[in-house]
Amino acid sequence: GKLIDVILVALEEGQPNSRNRALKALSLVVESDPELLNLPAVQEGVEERLLDSHSSVREAAIDLVGKYMVRNKKYAMIYFWKVLERIRDTGLSVRKRVIIIMRDLIRQQPDFEHLDKIHLQILGRITDEEASVQDLVKSCFGDFFFSYEKSRESKPMPILEDDAFHRTTHLVALHKEISSNVRLLGQARVLMRGLLTRDTDSKSKGNDTATVKLIENRNKIARMMCSCLLDSLLQMHEEESYSDEKLLPIIRTLHTFCQIDPKLCVPQDAQAKYIQTLRPYVAFSKDHASQNMDSAAAVMQCILSILASIFPHVSRPPSNLVDSLAGDLHAIALRHQFLGVVSKSVECLAILSKITGLARKYFVYILQQHHKGLEISRSQIDR
């Protein structure tokens, strides 16, 4: 009791070195009895040092509680928000320390209830002015979503379906959090592309066998995650439990993967699988009046963009599927009120007509109708 009181008083000393020494002393005492971190007086003293004017003191306070947060959920819940706030700290070493603690927290406590907030805050540092922080963010995202457990022989072990579903759920939650932030959506896509593709222009990455193997392993996980997203869409359609707001983050996540590499959504053993799963949503759209038209349009634009990316990689799609899909796209192109959706549906028809020829009649009709509309508008202007 008395020793703690002396240390807590020392935490208020005027000199940064004195406050640092007090934190080190507190760390030694806490090591013998971690329960001291539960004391309101200790909590208050540490939280004040997290806001200290000196970055070295803030870093020492983060180090003090960070290792206990990682080990024990009880301490993580006490100090989580105050520590997470320091991810935007002006001190470089403080920002990096917080990111590392949050990464280790996710590793040790995969069921921690604020995982999605950690993902969001770490993603936000991808535009950090320091390249070392950006590299740390990339490393963390590779670790969160596309890493393998290593066997005793240091070989990657296959991930289980439950693990893939867990990762997919959190990636969807992240897309939901950033859905209204175009800048962050773009940064998430760039970040994932960097993890899943080889930068052939970069000498630093090169073509070494280890890098190629790492990217191959990450792509295996990405395919599993795409499959989890497809299963979610199938389940929602079968249960008729979907709304545009519920669909959007799932579709956006699938769209991100498809923009990185459409072949992630073209399994070799069933190339048209994704088209067949998405087709009912296209059919539903042409007669569906949503309460939130913006969400409905965003969902449809993403679905059509996914289809436009996939079509060229599917050899010999079933003719009945192409014909029914072309009919739905034709209806959307003529009737939808959002220009972006109309544009994407026409693009899909153009690609389908080029690949199979079955959709050509619809594509030609659309062109004729739009040409006729332009002629009418022109004649009205000439009057």
N, C-alpha and C positions, 0 to 999 in steps of 0.2 A: 503494500500500500504506500508506504512513505517513499520508497524508491521510485515508484511510478509517478507520484506527485512531484518529485524533484525533476524527473525527466520532462514531464508535461510543462512545468514552468520554464525549463531550458529551451523548449520548443519555441518559446516566445522571445528568445534573446535577439538583440539587435543585429548581431553579426551573422552572416550566412554560414560561416564555418562553424559557429556555435550551434546553430540550428541543425546543421548536417551531423555534427557529433551527437547531438541529442537523439536524432533519428536512428543513428547507428546503435546507440545505447538501448533505445526502445526495441530495436530489432533483436538484440541479444536477449533481452528479457522475454520478448514475445516467443522467441525460439523455444524457451523452456516451458512456456505456458501460452499457447495460441489463443486460449479463451479470453485473454486480456483484450483482444481486438473487438470483443463484444461490448466492452465497457463504454458507456456513452461519452465519458471524458476522453478516453483514448481515441474513439471514433472522431470526436470533434477536433482533437488535436491533429490527427492525421489529415482530416479533410481540409483544415486550415493550411497545412503545409502543401497540400495538392494545389493550392492557389497562391503559393509563396511567390514573391517578386523575383526570386532567383531560380533559374531553371535547374541548377544542380540540386537544390533542395526539393523541388517538385519531383525530379527524377528519383531521388532517394526515397521520398514518400511512396511513389508508385512501386518501387522495388520492394519496399517493406511489406505492402499489402498484396502485391501481385502474386507472389509465390503461394500465398495462402488462399487467394481467390481461385487459383488453378487447381489446388489440391482439394478444396472443400467448398461445396455449394453454399453452405451457410455464410461463409465470409464473402463469397462472390456476390451474393444477394445484398449484403450490407454495403459494399464499396463499389459495386458495378457501375452505377450511373456516374458517380463522381470521377472514377478513373476513365471511363469511356469519353467523358467530356474533354479530357486532355489529349485526345487524338488530334485535336486542332490546335494544340499548343504552339506557341511561337518558337519553342526550343526543339531543334531537330532530334536530339537524343531522347527527349520526352515523347515525341510523336512515335518514334520507332519503338521505344520501349512499350508503349501502350499497345501498338499493333502486335508485337510479339506476345505480350501477355494474353491478348484476346485470341490470338491464334492457338496458343497453348491451352487456353480455357476450352476452346471448341474441341481440341484433340482429347482432352481428359474428361470433358463432360458433354458428350454429343447430344444429350437430351436437355441441355440448359435452355431455359424458356425464352431467353432473349437472343438466340442465335441469329435470327433474321435482322435484328438491330445491329449486331456486330458486322454481319456481311455488308449491310448498307453503309455503315460508317467507314469501314475499311475501303469499300469501293470508292467512296467520296474522296479518298486521298490519292486516287490514281492521277489526279492533276496537281499533286504536290509539286512545289517549285524545286524540290530536291530529287534528283534521279534515284538516289539510294532508297528513298521512301517508295517511289513508283515501282522499283524492282522488288521491294519487299511486299507490296500489294499484289503484284503479279504472282510471286511465289506463294503467298497465302491463298489466292484463288485457285491456283493449281492444286494446292494441298486440300482445300475445302471440297472441291467438286471433282477433280480428275486424278486423284492419287490412288495408288495401290498400296495395300499392306505388303510388307516384305517378309519372306520366309527366312528361316535361319541361314539358308544359302544365299540370301540377299536377292532372291528371285521374286518378281511381282506375283502375288497370289490373286486368283480371280475374285472379283467382288460379288457378293450375294445380291439377289434381286431386292431383298429388303433394304440393303445398303444403297443400291441404285435408286430405289424409290425415295428413301430418306433424303438423299442428295437432290433429287429432282424436285421434291416438295419444297426444299429451301431455296432452290434456284427460281422456282415459280413465285414464291413469296417475295423474293428480291425484285423480280420483274413487276410484281403488283405494287411494291413500294415505290418504284421509279417510273411507273407507267405514264405519269403526267410530266416527267422530266426528260425531254427529248435529248438533252445533252448527256445525262447519265445513261440513258438507254444506248446511245451511240458509243459511250465509253465502255459499257459492259460488253457490247458486241466486239469492239476492237480488242479488249482484254482477252475475251474468250478465243478470238481468232488467233491471237498471239500464242495462246496455249495449245491450240489444236492444229496449227499449220506451221510449216517450216518457212522461215523468212529467207528465201533464196538470194535476196540482195544483201543479206547481212553476213559479213565475214566472221563475225563473232560466233554465230550459231553454226555456220558451215553445214557440211553434209555428214558429219561423223556418225558412226553407227549408234552410239549411245543416244544422241539427239533424235535420230530417226526412230529408234525403238521406243523412246519416251513418248513421242508424238503418236506412234501407232497404238500404244497402250492407252493413252488419253482418248484417242478416237474410239477405241472399243467401249470405254465407259460412256462416251458421248452417245454412241449408238444405243446403249442400254437405257440411257436417260431419255432419248427420243422415243424409244419403245414404251417407256413408262408414261410419257406424255400422251402417246397414242392410246394406251390402255385407259387412261383417265377420260379421254374424249369418247371412247367406246362405251365406257361405263355410264357416263353422263347421258349419252344419247339413249342407251337402253333403258335407263331409269327415268328418262324425260325430266331430269332434275336440274337442267342447265338454264342459266340466264346469260345474257351477253356480258354482264359484269363478272360473272364467275368464269366464263369462257376466256375472256380477254387475256389474263396473265398466262394461262396455259398455252394459248395460241401464240402469244408474243414470244414465249420461251422457245417454242418449236420453230417459230419464224427466225429467231436469232441463230439457232443451229443451222437452219436451212440457208441463211445468208452466208454463213461461214463455209459450209460445204453441203450442197443439196444431196449428195450421195449418202450422207448420214441418214437420210429419210428414204433411201431406195435399197431395202434389203435384197440381197442376191436371190434368196429363195422365194421371195414374193414381192416383185418389184412394184406392183400396183397397189400394195397394201395401204399405203398412206393416202393415195387418191381415193380408194374405196371407202376409207374411214371418214375422210373429209367431205366426200360428195353429199351425204345427207344434210350437212350443215349448209351447203350451197343451195340444195333443193328447198330446205326450210326457209332460207333467207328470202327467196323470191316472193313468198306469200306472207312473210312475217312482219308484223308491225310492232316494233319494240318501243317500250316506254322511253328508253334512253337511246335516241337515234345516233348520237355520237359514238357510243359504245358499240352499237350494232354495226355501224359503218367501219369502225376500227377493226372489229372482229373479221368482217367480211373482206376488208382490204388485205389483212394479214393472211387469211386463208387463200385468197386468190394469188397473192404473192408467192406463197408456199407452193401452190399448184404450178404456177408459171416456172418456178425454179426446178421442180421435180420432173415435169413432162419430158424435157429433152433427154433425161437419163433413164427413162422407162422404155424398154424395147418391146414392141408389140403389145400395147395395152389392150384389154378386152374391148371389142368393138361395141358391145352393148353398153359398157361403162362410159366409153367416149361419147357415144351418141346421146345418152341421157344427160351426161354432164354438159355437153354442148348445148342441149336444149335449155338447161337451167341457166347457163351463162348468157345465152341469147336473151332470155327473159329479164335477167338482171341488167344487161347492157341497155335494154330498151326502157326499163321502168324505174331503175334506181335513181334516187334524187341526189346522191353524192357523186360528184365528178370523179373523185379518186377511185371509187368502186367501179364506176362505169369504165374508166380507163383500164383498170386491171382486168375486168371481165373481157374487154375487147382484146387485150394482150394475150389472155389465156386462149381465146378463140383463135387468134392468129397463130399461136404456137401449135395448137391442136390441129388446125387445118394444114399447117406445114408438115407436121409429123405423120398424120394419118390420112388426111384428105376427107375424113368423115364429117368434120366440122365446117368444111369449106362453105356449104350452102348457108349456114348461119352467119358466118363471117362476112360473106358477100352481101347478104341481106342487110346486116348492120351497116355496112359501108354505104349501101344504096339509101337506107333510111336517113343516115346522117347527112349524106350529100343532098338529099331532097330537102331536109330541114335547113341546110345552109342556103340552098337556092331560094326557099321561101323567105328566109330572113333577108337575103340580099335584095329580093324584089321589093320587100317592104321598105328597106332603106332607100332604094332608088326612087320610090314615090316621093 
